[in-house]
């Protein structure tokens, strides 16, 4: 091997540091993302008049995300604690800011513009919440599990982060809450406290569900009326409840659409009213198990948000069931590999942080897939690292960078190091024996 080749390999190893399995999963996901976004962005290509523009923009976003991921994985994970108070303040202020001055998308104010950069504060807030919970759980661990006061501190932080998210993006708030609950379970919060929390959450959910069904107006028009006529009769709700429950109409429509779904003959499907679900079902059904092949999707021209919320349906249509299973396996490998990394950590903070971020990505991915196949109500959740996106793609890359940082810098348990040294010694003895032979 020449000196130049060795130098090239050394430079590559310096860039791609951290767990190699996580890197492989990331690159496979990126390849699938570029292929499917290129295929599913026909509507954007038609509107923009440039066939290559959407995928080139997406590749550019992935490159930016890769850059920030490499920067993040080179930061020792112990320093992430320093960022927690600053990120909490920034997340809370931006979440409040976007509630009043944010840019509206599909009736929800989720975007804000800062020095010419558009981003969703909720994406930053999700990682901040995981970071804060990891720090609380690690700081309050005892020999018998987490101190019972830990739950109180986690709920206080959740009040300032999850509640503002819920007002504009209920699905994101629910998925983040599920992630935090899983972290508390892993962090050994006492079982009786988790049981009480589940009871309170069920009560709050019932009250919220009842409020949505009472105060919301289903935007789905009757058969003898158009959507414009139906919406024109709706009056804005004044005062506090008008602000808090202004998304209740959309939520009620999605709930009714999910629970009232019945088997409808193909000739009676209303593509104007149920276009997303109908075209997603057509994409899945027309895959014929083996798929049509990359770039051969038909429903991408009819399915709204085919490149984002419903990209999993396009993956099934083009890559078949085996392709869909492969995508699911990639996320599961990411989760279980992160669990293995976390299990090797001597200290609790990096372990909880890595597991929290992996759970955040995988839970959202599973929910997106359930929506695409009709097993969950339609929401605006993209498929992490695969759907076309800006803020979410870059920040998800940062989350992966944090996991890689933990795999690289977190101090390993003594038994893990001893096991590694033992394997190294065995390998050396084997090589010496072979050389003597």
C-alpha positions in Angstrom: 0.0 0.0 0.0 1.5 3.4 -1.0 1.9 6.4 1.3 -0.7 8.4 -0.7 -3.3 5.6 -0.3 -2.6 5.4 3.5 -3.0 9.2 3.8 -6.3 9.1 1.9 -7.6 6.3 4.1 -6.5 8.3 7.2 -8.2 11.4 6.0 -11.4 9.4 5.4 -11.3 7.8 8.8 -10.8 11.3 10.4 -14.0 12.5 8.7 -16.2 9.4 9.3 -15.5 8.9 13.0 -17.8 7.1 15.4 -19.8 3.9 15.0 -19.5 2.5 11.5 -22.9 0.8 11.6 -24.6 4.1 12.3 -22.7 5.6 9.4 -23.8 2.8 7.1 -27.4 3.2 8.1 -27.2 6.9 7.5 -25.8 6.6 4.0 -28.3 3.9 3.0 -31.1 6.2 4.2 -29.6 9.1 2.3 -29.4 7.1 -1.0 -33.0 6.1 -0.6 -34.0 9.7 0.2 -32.3 11.1 -2.9 -33.8 8.4 -5.2 -37.3 8.8 -3.9 -37.4 12.6 -3.6 -36.1 12.7 -7.2 -39.0 10.4 -8.2 -41.7 11.9 -6.0 -41.1 15.6 -6.7 -42.8 15.7 -10.1 -45.4 18.3 -8.9 -42.6 20.6 -7.7 -40.7 20.1 -11.0 -43.9 21.0 -12.9 -44.6 24.1 -10.9 -41.0 25.3 -11.0 -40.3 24.4 -14.6 -37.1 22.7 -13.7 -36.9 18.9 -13.4 -33.7 18.8 -11.5 -34.2 21.7 -9.1 -36.1 19.9 -6.3 -33.7 17.0 -6.0 -30.6 19.3 -6.3 -32.0 21.4 -3.5 -32.6 18.3 -1.4 -29.0 17.0 -2.1 -27.8 20.4 -1.0 -29.7 20.2 2.2 -28.3 16.7 2.9 -24.8 18.0 2.3 -25.4 20.9 4.7 -26.8 18.4 7.2 -23.7 16.1 6.7 -21.5 19.1 7.4 -23.2 19.9 10.7 -23.3 16.2 11.6 -19.5 15.9 11.2 -19.1 19.1 13.3 -21.3 17.7 16.0 -19.7 14.2 16.2 -16.3 16.0 16.8 -17.7 17.7 19.9 -17.2 15.5 23.0 -20.6 14.5 24.3 -19.9 15.8 27.8 -20.0 19.4 26.5 -23.6 19.1 25.3 -24.7 19.7 28.9 -23.4 23.3 28.6 -25.8 24.0 25.7 -29.0 22.9 27.7 -30.0 26.2 29.5 -29.3 28.3 26.4 -31.3 25.9 24.1 -34.2 25.8 26.6 -34.4 29.6 26.6 -34.1 29.9 22.8 -36.6 27.1 22.2 -39.2 28.6 24.5 -38.9 32.1 23.1 -39.0 31.0 19.5 -42.0 28.7 20.2 -43.9 31.7 21.7 -42.7 33.9 18.9 -44.0 31.6 16.1 -47.4 31.3 17.8 -48.0 35.0 17.2 -45.8 36.0 14.2 -45.1 32.7 12.5 -45.8 31.9 8.9 -48.9 29.9 8.4 -48.8 26.5 6.5 -52.0 24.6 6.1 -53.6 26.7 8.8 -50.8 26.2 11.3 -48.2 28.8 12.3 -45.1 26.6 12.4 -42.4 28.5 10.5 -40.5 31.6 11.3 -37.9 33.7 9.5 -34.7 34.7 11.1 -32.1 36.7 9.1 -33.5 35.3 5.9 -33.5 31.6 7.1 -36.8 29.9 7.5 -37.0 27.2 10.1 -39.4 25.4 12.4 -38.7 26.1 16.1 -40.4 22.8 17.1 -37.6 20.9 15.4 -35.0 22.5 17.6 -37.3 22.3 20.6 -37.6 18.5 20.3 -33.9 17.9 20.6 -33.7 20.4 23.4 -36.3 18.6 25.3 -34.5 15.2 24.9 -31.2 16.9 26.0 -32.9 18.4 29.1 -34.6 15.1 30.1 -31.3 13.2 29.6 -29.6 15.6 31.9 -32.3 15.5 34.6 -32.4 11.7 34.6 -28.7 11.3 34.7 -28.3 13.9 37.5 -30.9 12.2 39.7 -30.0 8.5 39.4 -29.7 6.5 42.6 -28.9 2.9 43.3 -32.7 2.2 43.3 -33.5 4.2 40.2 -34.3 7.8 39.5 -35.2 10.1 42.4 -38.9 10.7 42.5 -38.3 14.4 42.2 -37.0 13.8 38.6 -40.6 13.5 37.3 -41.5 16.8 38.7 -38.6 18.6 37.0 -39.3 16.8 33.7 -43.0 17.9 33.8 -42.0 21.5 34.5 -39.7 21.5 31.4 -42.4 19.9 29.4 -44.9 22.6 30.3 -42.6 25.2 28.7 -41.7 23.2 25.6 -44.4 20.7 24.7 -47.4 22.9 25.5 -46.5 25.6 23.0 -45.8 23.0 20.4 -49.2 21.4 21.0 -51.1 24.6 20.1 -49.9 24.5 16.5 -48.7 20.9 16.0 -50.6 18.3 18.1 -49.0 15.3 16.4 -45.4 16.6 17.1 -46.4 17.2 20.7 -47.8 13.7 21.1 -44.8 12.0 19.5 -42.4 14.0 21.6 -44.4 13.1 24.7 -44.1 9.4 23.8 -40.4 9.8 23.4 -40.0 11.4 26.8 -42.1 8.7 28.4 -39.9 6.0 26.9 -36.8 7.9 28.2 -38.4 8.0 31.7 -39.0 4.3 31.6 -35.4 3.7 30.5 -34.3 6.2 33.2 -35.9 4.1 35.9 -38.6 6.6 37.0 -40.6 4.8 39.7 -43.3 2.6 38.3 -46.1 4.0 40.5 -45.2 7.5 39.2 -45.4 6.4 35.6 -48.7 4.8 36.4 -50.1 8.0 37.8 -48.7 9.9 34.9 -50.5 7.6 32.4 -53.8 8.1 34.3 -53.4 11.9 34.2 -52.5 11.9 30.6 -55.5 9.7 29.7 -57.7 12.2 31.6 -56.2 15.2 29.8 -56.5 13.4 26.5 -60.2 12.7 27.1 -60.7 16.4 28.0 -58.8 17.5 24.9 -60.6 15.1 22.6 -63.9 16.2 24.0 -63.0 19.9 23.5 -61.9 19.2 19.9 -65.1 17.4 19.1 -67.3 20.1 20.7 -65.5 23.3 19.7 -64.2 22.1 16.3 -66.1 22.3 13.0 -65.5 19.4 10.6 -64.2 21.0 7.4 -65.3 18.0 5.4 -68.2 19.3 3.2 -71.5 17.5 3.0 -72.2 15.7 -0.3 -74.5 18.4 -1.5 -72.1 21.3 -0.7 -68.7 22.4 -1.8 -65.8 22.9 0.5 -66.0 26.7 0.0 -69.6 26.9 0.9 -69.1 24.8 4.0 -66.1 26.8 5.2 -67.8 30.1 4.5 -70.4 29.4 7.2 -67.7 28.9 9.9 -67.1 31.9 12.1 -63.8 32.6 13.8 -63.9 31.7 17.5 -63.3 34.9 19.6 -61.0 35.4 22.6 -58.8 32.9 24.3 -60.5 29.7 23.1 -60.3 31.0 19.6 -56.6 31.2 19.8 -56.0 27.9 21.7 -58.5 25.9 19.6 -58.1 27.4 16.2 -56.6 24.1 15.0 -59.6 22.2 16.4 -61.3 22.2 13.0 -58.5 20.4 11.3 -58.0 18.0 14.1 -61.7 17.1 14.2 -61.8 16.6 10.4 -58.8 14.2 10.6 -60.3 12.3 13.6 -63.7 11.9 11.9 -62.0 10.9 8.6 -60.0 8.2 10.4 -62.7 6.7 12.6 -65.5 7.0 10.1 -63.5 5.4 7.3 -65.5 2.6 5.7 -64.8 0.2 2.8 -65.8 2.2 -0.3 -65.9 0.7 -3.8 -63.3 2.2 -6.0 -65.8 3.8 -8.3 -67.3 5.8 -5.4 -64.1 7.1 -3.9 -64.2 11.0 -3.7 -60.7 12.0 -4.8 -61.4 15.6 -4.0 -62.3 14.9 -0.4 -60.0 12.0 0.4 -57.3 12.5 -2.2 -54.3 11.8 0.0 -55.6 8.6 1.5 -57.1 7.4 -1.8 -53.9 7.9 -3.9 -51.7 6.5 -1.1 -53.8 3.3 -1.1 -53.7 3.2 -4.9 -49.9 3.5 -4.8 -49.6 0.7 -2.3 -52.1 -1.6 -4.0 -50.5 -1.1 -7.5 -47.0 -2.0 -6.3 -47.9 -5.7 -6.9 -45.6 -6.7 -4.0 -42.3 -6.4 -6.1 -42.8 -2.7 -7.0 -42.6 -0.8 -10.2 -39.0 0.1 -10.0 -37.3 3.4 -8.9 -38.6 6.3 -10.9 -41.7 4.5 -12.2 -44.3 5.8 -9.8 -47.6 6.9 -11.2 -49.3 8.2 -8.1 -46.6 10.8 -7.4 -48.4 13.0 -10.0 -51.6 12.9 -8.0 -50.6 12.4 -4.4 -50.3 15.6 -2.4 -47.0 15.8 -0.4 -45.7 12.7 -2.2 -42.2 13.9 -1.5 -42.8 14.5 2.2 -45.6 13.2 4.3 -46.5 10.3 2.0 -43.1 9.4 0.6 -43.4 5.9 2.2 -46.3 5.1 0.0 -44.2 6.0 -3.0 -41.4 3.8 -1.7 -43.8 0.9 -1.5 -45.1 1.6 -5.0 -41.6 1.7 -6.5 -39.6 -0.6 -4.3 -42.3 -3.1 -3.3 -42.9 -4.7 0.0 -39.2 -5.8 0.3 -38.1 -2.2 -0.2 -40.5 -1.0 2.5 -39.2 -3.7 4.9 -35.6 -2.7 4.1 -36.5 0.9 5.1 -38.1 -0.3 8.3 -35.1 -2.4 9.1 -32.8 0.6 8.7 -34.6 2.5 11.4 -34.7 -0.5 13.7 -31.0 -1.1 13.2 -30.4 2.6 14.1 -32.4 2.1 17.3 -30.9 -1.2 18.4 -27.3 -0.1 17.5 -27.8 3.0 19.5 -29.1 0.9 22.4 -25.9 -1.1 22.2 -23.8 2.0 22.2 -25.8 3.4 25.2 -25.4 0.1 27.1 -21.6 0.4 26.8 -21.5 3.9 28.4 -20.2 4.1 31.9 -22.0 7.4 32.6 -25.8 7.9 32.3 -26.0 11.2 30.5 -24.6 10.1 27.1 -26.6 6.9 27.3 -29.9 8.6 27.9 -29.1 11.3 25.3 -28.3 8.8 22.5 -31.3 6.7 23.3 -33.6 9.7 23.5 -32.6 11.0 20.1 -32.8 7.5 18.5 -36.3 7.1 19.9 -37.3 10.5 18.6 -36.3 9.6 15.1 -37.7 6.0 15.1 -41.0 6.9 16.7 -41.6 9.6 14.2 -40.6 7.3 11.3 -43.0 4.6 12.5 -45.9 7.0 12.8 -45.2 8.4 9.3 -45.3 4.8 8.0 -48.6 4.1 9.8 -50.1 7.2 8.3 -49.0 6.2 4.8 -50.6 2.8 5.0 -53.8 4.1 6.6 -53.3 2.9 10.2 -53.1 6.4 11.8 -54.8 9.7 11.2 -53.3 12.0 8.5 -50.8 14.4 10.0 -47.9 16.5 8.7 -45.1 14.3 10.0 -42.3 13.7 7.5 -40.2 10.5 7.3 -37.0 11.5 9.1 -33.9 11.8 6.8 -35.9 10.5 3.8 -38.6 13.1 3.2 -37.8 16.3 1.4 -37.2 19.0 4.0 -35.1 21.9 5.2 -34.9 22.4 8.9 -36.0 18.9 9.8 -33.4 17.3 7.6 -30.5 19.3 8.9 -31.5 19.0 12.5 -32.1 15.2 12.2 -28.5 15.0 10.8 -27.3 16.8 13.9 -29.2 14.2 16.0 -27.3 11.5 14.3 -24.1 13.4 14.9 -24.8 13.5 18.6 -25.3 9.7 18.6 -21.9 9.3 16.8 -20.3 11.7 19.3 -21.6 9.4 22.1 -20.2 6.3 20.3 -16.8 8.1 20.0 -16.3 10.0 23.2 -18.4 8.4 25.9 -16.4 6.6 28.5 -17.0 2.9 28.2 -17.7 0.5 31.1 -14.7 -1.3 32.5 -16.1 -4.7 31.6 -16.5 -3.6 28.0 -12.9 -2.4 27.9 -11.7 -5.6 29.5 -13.7 -7.7 27.0 -12.1 -5.7 24.1 -8.6 -6.1 25.5 -9.3 -9.9 25.9 -10.4 -10.2 22.3 -7.4 -8.2 21.2 -5.1 -10.5 23.1 -6.8 -13.6 21.6 -6.3 -12.1 18.2 -2.6 -11.4 18.8 -2.1 -15.0 20.1 -3.8 -16.4 17.1 -1.6 -14.3 14.7 1.6 -15.4 16.6 0.6 -19.0 16.4 -0.1 -18.7 12.7 3.3 -17.0 12.2 5.1 -19.8 14.0 3.4 -22.4 11.8 
